[in-house]
């Protein structure tokens, strides 16, 4: 199985030896830098918000967003000598 460079699509060196670490994405440092510059200069498109952040529970005042369980007990006030 031969993988391709993500920038220039040239086959990467595939030796039979197992490699340690992350799999190689680029054939050279020059391709890695060119891909970075291309990503940096490309305008981003807005990604849709995940459903977990758009529902009514995402609002902090919504009852579903409030913590469940009994309310915390009030702290006892220290008695003053007197």
C-alpha positions in Angstrom: 0.0 0.0 0.0 1.5 3.3 -1.1 0.3 6.5 0.4 0.6 9.9 -1.3 2.0 13.2 -0.3 -0.9 15.4 0.8 0.5 18.4 -1.1 2.0 17.1 -4.4 0.5 13.6 -4.4 3.8 11.9 -5.1 4.0 8.4 -3.6 5.8 8.4 -0.2 8.7 6.1 0.5 7.2 2.8 1.6 9.9 0.6 3.0 9.0 -2.8 4.5 10.2 -1.7 7.9 7.6 -0.7 10.5 7.9 2.9 11.5 7.4 4.4 15.0 5.4 7.6 15.5 2.9 9.3 13.3 2.4 8.2 9.7 4.2 10.4 7.1 1.9 13.0 5.4 4.4 14.8 3.2 7.3 13.7 1.0 9.5 16.6 2.1 9.8 19.6 4.4 9.2 21.8 1.4 5.8 20.1 0.7 4.9 20.4 4.4 5.7 24.1 4.4 3.9 24.7 1.1 0.8 22.9 2.4 0.9 25.0 5.6 1.1 28.3 3.6 -1.7 27.2 1.4 -3.9 26.4 4.4 -3.0 29.7 6.1 -3.9 31.8 3.0 -7.2 29.9 2.3 -10.2 31.7 3.8 -12.0 29.6 6.4 -15.6 28.6 5.9 -17.9 28.7 9.0 -18.5 25.2 10.2 -22.1 24.4 11.5 -22.3 24.5 15.3 -22.7 21.0 16.9 -26.2 20.1 17.9 -25.1 20.0 21.6 -24.4 23.8 21.5 -27.5 24.9 19.6 -30.4 23.4 21.6 -32.2 25.0 24.5 -30.0 23.3 27.0 -27.0 25.3 25.7 -28.5 28.4 27.3 -27.3 28.7 31.0 -30.7 29.8 32.3 -32.6 26.9 30.7 -33.7 24.3 33.3 -32.0 21.5 31.5 -28.7 23.4 31.9 -29.0 23.7 35.7 -27.3 21.2 38.0 -29.5 18.4 39.2 -29.8 17.2 42.8 -30.6 18.9 46.1 -29.6 22.5 46.6 -26.4 23.0 48.6 -26.9 23.4 52.3 -26.3 26.9 53.8 -23.2 27.4 55.8 -23.6 27.7 59.5 -22.6 31.1 60.8 -19.9 31.1 63.5 -21.3 32.2 66.9 -19.8 35.3 68.3 -19.0 35.4 72.1 -21.3 37.8 73.7 
